[in-house]
């Protein structure tokens, strides 16, 4: 993200200095940055904790070690 900000700042500075601002390219860059951000958010939401269906909210003590049988 920091590199993207630096790149945008550099492009803006150069465009202001030599009057070579490329508006269509800036728009494409913004769309690309928005797409990357939405993919990053979707990936973060996919990794987010989701409670199991049917899980209760009542706190109970943990069962003793080895007492839970695992499926074979």
C-alpha positions in Angstrom: 0.0 0.0 0.0 2.8 2.4 0.9 4.5 1.7 -2.5 1.2 2.5 -4.3 0.9 5.9 -2.4 4.5 6.7 -3.3 4.0 5.8 -7.0 0.8 7.9 -7.2 2.6 10.8 -5.5 5.5 10.5 -7.9 3.2 10.5 -10.9 1.3 13.5 -9.6 4.5 15.4 -9.0 5.9 14.7 -12.4 2.6 15.6 -14.1 2.6 18.9 -12.3 6.2 19.7 -13.1 6.2 18.9 -16.9 2.5 19.1 -17.6 2.3 15.5 -18.7 -0.5 14.4 -16.4 -2.2 11.5 -18.1 -5.8 11.5 -16.8 -7.0 8.3 -18.5 -4.0 6.5 -16.9 -4.7 8.0 -13.5 -8.3 6.7 -13.8 -7.1 3.2 -14.8 -4.6 3.2 -11.9 -7.4 4.2 -9.5 -9.7 1.5 -10.8 -6.8 -1.0 -10.4 -6.1 0.1 -6.9 -9.9 -0.2 -6.0 -9.9 -3.7 -7.5 -6.9 -4.7 -5.4 -8.5 -3.3 -2.3 -11.8 -5.1 -2.8 -9.9 -8.4 -3.4 -7.9 -7.8 -0.2 -11.1 -7.1 1.8 -12.8 -10.2 0.4 -9.8 -12.3 1.3 -9.8 -10.9 4.8 -13.6 -11.6 5.2 -13.0 -15.1 4.0 -10.4 -15.6 6.8 -12.6 -14.0 9.5 -13.8 -16.2 12.3 -17.3 -17.5 11.8 -19.1 -19.3 14.6 -20.1 -22.9 13.9 -23.8 -23.4 13.3 -25.5 -24.8 16.4 -22.7 -23.7 18.7 -24.1 -22.6 22.1 -23.2 -19.4 23.8 -23.2 -20.9 27.4 -19.8 -21.2 28.9 -19.0 -24.7 30.2 -15.8 -26.2 31.6 -13.5 -27.9 29.1 -13.7 -31.7 29.1 -10.7 -33.7 30.3 -7.9 -34.3 27.9 -8.5 -37.5 25.8 -12.2 -37.7 26.6 -13.4 -36.5 23.2 -13.4 -39.3 20.6 -12.4 -38.2 17.1 -13.9 -39.8 14.0 -11.7 -42.5 12.4 
